[in-house]
Amino acid sequence: MVIVAILGPKRFMTLVFRMANYLISGGTGYVPEDGLNGAQLFSNGDGFTYNDFLLLPGFIDFAASEVELLSALTKKITLKTPLVSSPMDTVTESRMAIAMALCGGVGVIHHNCTPEFQANEVRKVKKYEQGFILDPLVMSPKNRVSEVIDARVKFGFSGIPITETGKMGAKLVGLVTQRDIDFLLQNERSTLISEVMTKLEDLIVAPHGVTLKEANQILQKSKKGKLPIVNEQGELVAIIARTDLKKNKEFPLASKDETKQLLVGAAISTHIDDRIRLSNLVQAGTDFVVLDSSQGNSIYQIELVRHIKANYPELQVIGGNVVTAAQAKNLVDAGVDGLRVGMGSGSICITQEVMAVGRPQATAVYRVAEYARRFGVPVVADGGIENIGHIVKALALGASTVMMGSLLAGTTEAPGEYFFADGVRLKKYRGMGSLDAMEQHKAAQTRYFSDLEKIKVAQGVSGSVVDKGSIHKFVPYLIAGIQHGCQDVGARSLSLLRSMMYQGELKFEKRTPSAQYEGGVHGLHSYEKRLF
């Protein structure tokens, strides 16, 4: 009142308005608190799905293409993109795994099949693109042209080295390619390879010890399709394919191991019989295994983790599925190298409906990731991914990678044939807990602990999904979308995105049903939704 008396009411009000205007204009650098941090969002016990919240935008001072998507799949395996295809029999076999690895992600071969089939799918991936091919298909001069043709049909290539015994490590005597047999007649397919092959003296070979760069230069200069690598005794020790040079240029993000072979994983169950399957997969060259169980917190999985670590100490193991920190603790203590998070959130999964057990996926990812990060165990967000926004949200909540089923099921590389319904091109897609999948093979039953039960209780359904085209077009679209999402929140990398969340810099906001409606397409008579 003293100030009012001194200044007078009019001058006082003018001063008040000026101060208010000064604060509003930001002259003091004041920014009001806005949004919720991760801890606040998940503090009240509600279960959130990816649709229940949004990320608030940050400051942009970089291009979307500059966003680094390097991600940890396990303690020892890192991917250039955070994308993993699910081990389902309508999603991932060798063709999908190859495409995912070429695009910077990785595929996990399903186990709803015989151990021999699964191991062979792993071998196809490991042999698809290599620098030095250490175990190529080899034949002897006594093999016949018909066997070369059969090999081309089965494996997709016909450039085969010929050794004296038909085995690696034997003396190289020649090479047979498609050019050598192109003009043979049908009745000449019984011809011995020795009569048509390119002889050793006409081949370009490289000595053992040559570097990959030097070998590639020899291939480019010679313009040959294959370059055999031989030791001082003339014995075949490896081979390099010209087609691999092209692939390296076309797929700079490709996920490869230290020998330049594509990365691939395989799923196994906790059933005791699958230890034979495990042995086959290790021999086939799998880089990691995923313990495929709907509820991973079991004595069966803990014992299997210990068995793997005791017998295959270098093999990386992803345990799960889990949705709580308590579940995760037992598997972390057992020695897993990664955790798969999700229970009942997949589009074809009805576990939450039938069993009344599970957890909304966003909450599950946040809770498990927040616990697992303390032990350096990466988290794979598995299920509930319908679009790029869901991928970005999963990564923002602490997941290192996301596993996708339905999002990839309609692609060209997914197993199965296309069919038409009402003029729409579709592909079959089913849950591994569906009766359809469980009736096909016992492996699907063991995932849900139903292999010994007379009455099977379905925890999944069978359906169909719309054609999405090739992985080689779809995954780059996903990658670009993730980069733009990170750019909008001001994160230059996925590691920075997670760091921002845990430090409280990344802000979230809950969405009401009306907000979710507003955030989608609305108010139109009709529209076409083309994503890429």
N, C-alpha and C positions, 0 to 999 in steps of 0.2 A: 504494500500500500504506500510505503514511503517513496518507492520508485515512481509509482503512478502520480503521487502528489508532486514530485519534483519535475517529471517530464510532462505531465498532463496526460489525460486519457488518450488523446488522439496520437501523440508522439509515441506513447507506450505501445499502442496497438500496431503502429507502423513498424516499430522495432521487433515486436513478436512475429509479425508476418515475414519480415526480412530474415529473421533467424530460422523460421520454419522453412522458408524457401531455400536458405543456405544448406540446411540439412538434407532436404529433398534432392537438391541438385548434386549432392555428393561432394561438396567442397571439403568436407572433413575426412573423406575416404571411408565414411561409414557405410557398411553393407548389412542390411538386416539378415538375421538367420533365416534360412529358407530350406525346406525339404528335410528329409530324415537320413541319417547315416544308416549303415547296414545293421548295426546293433539295435538302433531304435526301431527300425522297421520290423525286426523279428523279435522284439522284446515282450510282446503281450500274449504270446502263445497261440496266435492265429496261424493257420496253415495257408501259405500263399502258393499259387500257381504263377507261371510266368505272365499271365494276363492280368494279375491283380496289382501290378505296380509298373511304374516307368522310371527310367533314369532321367535326371534333370541335366540339361546341356551345360557344357563348360566353355572354356576359351579355346579357340582354334588359331594356331599359328604354324600350321604345317599342312601339307597335302595328304589326302587320304591314302595315296599310293605309298607314302612314307611310313605308314603304320607297320610295325614289325609283329608278325603273327607267330613267331617261334614259341613252341609250347612243349612242356614236358608230358610225355605219355606215362612213363614210369620213372623210377629213380635214375635209370641209365639210358633211356631212349627218349630222344627229342625229335619232334616233328616241326616242319616249317609252316604247317597250317594245322589248326586244332580240330581236325575233322576225322572221325572214325566211323566206319560202317559196322552195323550191328551183326552179330553172329546168328542170323536167322536164315532158314533155308529158302526164303523168297527174297533175300537181300544179298548175302555175301557168299560167293564161291570165287574161284580163281579170277574170273574175268572182272568182277567188281573190285577185288583186292588189288589187282594190277592197276586198274584205272585210278583207284584212290591213292595208291602209292605214287603213281606218276604225277598226280596233282598236288602232292605234298602231304597228304593224309596217310591213312593206313586202313586196311581191311582186316576183319577177324573172320576166318573161315568157320562156318557153323559145324556142329557135330551131330546133326540129325541124319547120320549116314554111317557107313561102315568106317572103321579106323583106316582101312586101306584107301578108300576114296578120299577121305579128308587129307591124309598124308600126301596123296598124289596131287591134290589141289594146291597144297603148300609148295610142293616141288615145282609146279607150273609157274607159280609166282616168283620163286627164287631163281628160276632159269630164264625168266622172260627177258630181263634186261640186266646185263652184267658188264663189267669191264673185262676182267679175265674170267672166262667160263672154265671153271675148274673140273666140272664133271659133265662134259657134253655127251650127247649120244654118239657112240662110236661103233663102226662096223668093220668087218674084215673083208678081204678081197673075195672070200667065198660066199658072202651074202649076195642076194639077188636084187635086181632092180625093183621088183615088186615090194620088197621090204623097205626100200627108200621111199616109194610112193605111199606106203602105209604110214611111215613115220611122218611124212608131210601132212597127211590127213589128221593124224593123232596129235602132233605137236606144233604144226603150223610152220615148219621150216624143213628145208631139204639139203642144206649145206652140211654134209656129214664127213668128218675126218675118217680115214681108213688106216687102220694099223694092222700089223701082222696077225695079231690074235683077236682083234675086234674089241680091245680093252684099252683104257687109259694106261699110260706108262709103258706101252709097247712101242716098237719102232714104227714111225710114221711112213706109210708107203704111197699115200695119195689122198685125194679129196673128191667127193662126188657132190655135184650141185644140180639144180634143176636144169641148167643148160646142158649138162651131160646126158640127160635122159628125155629132154623135151620132144625129140623127133622119133623116139622109138615107137614101133607099132604095138598093138595090144598083145600080139603073140610073141613079142620080144621081151616081155616083162620078166621072163625066167632067166634072162641073160645075167651072167656073173658080173658083179661090180668091177672086178679086175679088168674087164673088157671095155668099160665105158668111162671109168674114173680118170681124173686128171692126175698124171703120174707125179711123183715127188720132185723129179727134176724140172718140172714145169710150174712148180708152186713157189710162191713167195712165202718164206717162213721167217720167224724172228727167234733169236736165242733166248734161252731161259735167263731171267734176270733183267730183261728189258723193262723199262718203266711203262706205265699206261700211256703217258704222253708220247713217248717215243714210238710205241706200238701203233697208236692212233695216227701218227705222222706217216708211218710206213704204209698203213692201210690207205690213207688219203692219196699218197703218192702213187701207189701201185694200182689204185682203182679196183682192187679185188673186193669180194664180198666177205671173205673169211681170212684170218691170219692165224695159222697154227703157230704155237710156241713150243720149241723143242729144246732138249738139253744137249749136252756134248755128245751123247751116244745116239742122237737122232730120235729119242723117245718123246712121244707127245705128252706135254705136261699141262697145256692149257690152249685156249683158242679165243680169239676176239672177233666179234661180228661187226661189219660195217653199219648194219642197221642200228646198232646201239649208239653209234656216233650221232646219227640223226636224232634219236630219241633224247640224247643228252642236251641237244640244242633246243628241242621242242619243249622239254619239260625240266626247266632249271630248278624247280622246287622239289623234284622227285625225292621221295624218302628212301634212303639207301643205307646199307650197313658199311662196315669198313672195307669190304671187298667189292663194293659197288653193286651189290645185289639189292633188289627191292625189299623193303621191310614188309613183313606179314605176321599176323598173329593167328592163333587158333583157339577155339573154345573146347573145354572138356568139362565133364560133369564130375561130381564128387564120388561117384560110384567106384567101388574097388576095381571093377573091370576096366575102367578107363585109364588105369596105370599102364596097360599095354598100349592103349591109344597114345598116351603121353610119350612113351618110348618111341613109337613110330613117328610122331610129330617132331621130336628132337632130332631124330635121324634125318628127317626130311628138311630140316633147317629152319623151323619156326623161330622167330625172334622173341616171342613172348606167348604166354598162354593166358586165357581169360577163364577163370573158374566160374562156370555158368550155372548159377543157382538163383532162384527168385528170392530166397532168404539166405544170405551168406553167413549169418552168425550161427554156425552150427559146428559141432565137434567134427563132423565129416570134412568140412572145408578146412578147419584148423589142422587136422591130421594130414590132409593132402598138401597144404602149404609146407608143413614141416618135411614131408616126404620129398617134395620137389627140391627144397633147399638143401636137403641132405644128399640127394642123388644127382641133381643138376644145378649146382650152385650158381652157374652163370646165367641160367634161364630166368628171365624177368616174369613175375607173376602178378596179375591183376585180380584181386579178390572182390567178392560181392555176390549179390547186390546188397547194399546197406542203405539205410536212410537216417540212422541216428549215430551219435558219437559213441554210444555204448556198444553198438554193433561193430563200429569201425575199430574200436580199441582192441577187441579180441583178434581181429585180423592183422592189425598193425603189430601187435605183440607177437603174432605168429611169424611175421616177416614178409608180408606182402610188399610189392614194389609200387602198387597203385591200387586205387579203390574205385569200384564202379557203383554209382549212386542212382537209385531209382527203384520204386516198388509200386506198381499199379498205375503209372502215369502214361504209359504208351497208348497210342490210339487204338490198338487191338487188344489191350490188356484189361481184364475185368477182375483182377485180384482184389482191388479195394471194394468192389461191389459184392463179390462172392465170399471173400474171406474176412471182410471188415478189417483188414490189416493193410498198412502202407503209410504213405505220407505225401502231401502235395509236393510237387517236385522242387519248386523254388526254395521252400523251407528246408527240404532234405539236402539240397546241394549246399546251401549256406551253412547248415549245422555241421555236416560232415567235413566240408572243406576247411571250416574254421578250426576244427579239431586236428585234422590230418596234416595241415600245413606246419604244425608245431614239430612234426616228426619227418618233414621233408617227403611226405607221401602225396603224389599228385592224385587229383580226383577226375574221374570221367563222368560227366553228367549224362546219364542214360535214360532217355524217354521224355515225352512231353514236348519234343522239338517240332514245331509246325512251320516255322519260318525263320528268317535271318534274325529278327528281333529277339526271338527266344534264344538263339545261339549267343547273341551279345549279352543278354541278361544272365544266362548260365555262366558265362565267362566272368562277368562282373561280380557274380556272387562267390567266386573263388574256384570254380572248375578250371582245370588246365586244358581239357579237351571236351568235346561233346560227341556222344554216340548217337547215330541216327538210323532209324529203321524205315518208317513210312515215308520220310522225306526223300529217301533214295530208292525206295522199292519200285517205283514206276519207270526207272531209267533203263536205257538199252542194256546196260551191263548187268542188271539184276537177273537172277535165274528165272526161267519161265518164259512162256510164249505170250505174245500180245493177243488180245481178242477184242471184238467190238460189241458194245451193248448200247442201244439207243443212239447209234452213230458216234459213240465216244470210244477212243482207243484206250484199252485198259490192260493192266497186268494183275495177276493174283497176288495177294498179300495176306499173310496169316500170322497170328501169334504163335509162339512156340508152346504156349499153354492151351492152344485150341485142340479139340478132339481130333481134328483133321491131321494136325502135326503129330500128336501123340500116337495115333493109329499107324502112322507111317514108320516110325522108328522109336525104339525104347529110349533113346537119348533125350527126347523131348519130355518123357515121363520122369526121368531122373532129375531134371531141372526143378520139378515141382514136388519131388519126393513121392511120386505116384506110381513108381515102377512095380511095387509089390502089392498095390491095391487092386481089388477086384472091380470096384466101382471107380471110374475115373471122373474127377471133378474138374471141369474145364475152367481155366483161368485166362483164356484168350478166345478170340473169335477169328473167323476167316472172312476175307472180303476182297476188295479190288481197289486199285488206285489208278489215277489218270497217268497216261504216258507223259514223262518229263524230258524225253530226249536223252542224249548222251551225257554221261558223267563229265566228259571233257568240255562240255558247255555249261552244265549245271553247277559244278563245283567252283569254277572261276567266278560265276555269279555270286555264290555264297561268300567266297573270299573277299570280293569287292564290297559286298554288303557289310561284312564284319569290319572291314577297314573304315568304311564311312561311319558306322556306328561308334567306333572308337574315336574317330575324329570329332564327332559331335559332342562327346563328353570330355574331349581334351586329353586323351590318352594316346601317346605315341607307340605304345606296345601293350601286349596283353599282360606282361609282368607289371607294367606301370598301372594298368587298369585295376588289377587286384590290389596293388599297393595303395592306390587311391581309396579303394573301398575300405581296407582295413585301417587306414589312417583317418577315416571319416571325411575325406575330401570329396568322395563321390556321393552324390545325393540322390535319394529315391523319393518317390511319392506314391501313395496308395491310389488306386483307381476305383471309383464307384462303378456300378453297372452302366450308368449313364455316360461316364467318362470312357468306358470301353466301347460303347456304342459310337460315341463321337469320334473316337480314334480310328474307327474303321470306315469303309465306304458307306455313305448313307445319303439319303435325300435324292437319289437318282431314280429315274424311271427304268433305265437299263444301263449297263456298262460292260466293258470288256477289260478283264484284269490280266494284262500281259506283264510278266515279271522280268523277262530277259529275252 
